[in-house]
Amino acid sequence: PTKAGPAAPIPDALRNFDALPDSANVRLPVVAALFACSTVTVWRRVKKGTLPAGRKLSEGVTAWNVGELRKALNGEAW
């Protein structure tokens, strides 16, 4: 039997998500954890239109708006 390694630490942005203002942005690992899916599935859902698209902040850096994610979590349109 294989032994599982230590669990990844919970990002502060996820731990404190409820305290973040709607104008805040979070990165891909937080979005994946919020929706209990893989990062690849986040991108699939964005392409399908079931998750809001992230905003490209720079080359290789994409972030999602917290307010839009809250609406998606509540089943509202963003």
C-alpha positions, 0 to 999 in steps of 0.5 A: 500500500502507498502512503499518502503525503502530507495534505497541501496547506490551505491558502489564506485566501481560501481560509479567509474567503468569507472575509474578503471584499467582493472586489478582491481577486483569488488565484486558480488553486483557491477557485478549484478548492471552492468548487471542489474540482481540479484546476483543469475542470475550472478551465473547462467550466470557464470555457463552458460558461458555468464559471466566471472567467478569470482576468489575466493580470500578466503573463501566466497570472490569472485571477478571479473576482471574489464577488463573481465567484460568490454569485456562482457559488450561490447559483446566480448569474455573474 
